[in-house]
Amino acid sequence: MIRPLSTFAAVALVSGFAAAPAAAATGVAPAREFVPREVVLRYKGAPREKTVHLRPGVGVRRATAALRRRPGVAYAAPNYIATASQSLPASGVANDPGPLSSPPGPPGGWVSLQWNFLPWEGAGTAQLPVSPGGIDAVGAWQNLIAAEHRGARGVTVAVLDTGIAYRSKGARFRRSPDFSAGQFVKGYDFVDRDRLPLDENGHGTHVAGTVAEKTNNGIGLVGLAYRAKLMPVRVLDRHGSGEADDIARGIRFAVNHGADVINMSFNFGCNKAVPGIDRELRRAYLAGVITVASIGNLGSEACVAPPATGPRTIGVGGSTEGGCLGSYSLLPGKGVDVLAPGGGAPLSDCPSVSNRSIYQVTLKGGNPRRFGEPGSYIGTSMAAAHVSGVAAMVLASGVIPEGVSPRGKVNRATRRLRRTARDLGLPHQQQGAGLIDAGAATEPPT
């Protein structure tokens, strides 16, 4: 509930906002630091925070400072804005045939685009090439088949994002042809406040595709945890922006409705405090839910940014096809736990075989009825989705013993991802534990 607050002196609000063009389907909205005239407030002992609406002329910063001094206030913070962590571009063999817009290719045509899922050394099958930046999804698929949890069956991944093209509605919305209706569980739209979290941008559908796009269905491309359930939770609008209070509600919804993994491919500004979100992340950890977040991209963020810095959250940086650090992946500060494929160009001192992006079936040109495989998705958003998909496969693989506590499950899964990551020879603050290895992470103990 939003309540008016009028007990503070009027101070001019200094932050402005210009909306992104509607046609910028895969872009990121210009930064706005926080929502004008709103403060997120929680009293000590209260079960939840409230969003307080300030009267015209009352400044957010001054109101926040005054509220923090009041007895009984646990925290007060501006309602910060997060933006999708996708960098804008500079200029086991499944039968999925590759791009939708091309003539049907040979079985396994997905291999021509999805370098990120290939084996990274000669341990793969004879039918597959090797990619220095690959994470060996095929090895993980084989491990899960042996564990009788093919495609991470039985695991639910919540995608907090711009929504997902998960169902058709009227003349405007169409389900992505590479998803099936049976892949989805109940979600919610915290932007429009309804039960239809449909994508109007493409970012969320792309992220969800990396996590769990249908595999071996003879259509388009492949996803990692392809038999996991997806929970669409819309917390970012059509321009890729979302408010802190909505995101906190989205995390709470996902935990309350049975998510095992939560993916957050967005970031707030550098060093912004988002106490309501941190509180929900702690609650997720106590409930045994793995939370994954992008660290942010150089150019839109200046440091590893929330929610990647939140409690027990896996912060993910991006790597390239050549197994190099992506030029967009943030260098300074703490908070990088692992790397995963984000595509794009490497840093200048690291040679790379290619600067290709991450490909999945998603909205084409921002049209919720047209789908393709745009080459514009590069960044830590894409990297986080890989970690969420592999985390789901780790949970399904049986490598975590039954009977561990909820917190123990999160801790063991996180350690598994880190201990099996591949060292790229970079400083720890750049690569964390290294580049994730899906095959190794799901390999049963000997």
Summary of the structure (lengths in Angstrom):
residues: 446
radius of gyration: 20.9
end to end distance: 53.5
largest distance: 71.5
contacts: 1751
relative contact order: 0.16
helix: 24%
strand: 22%
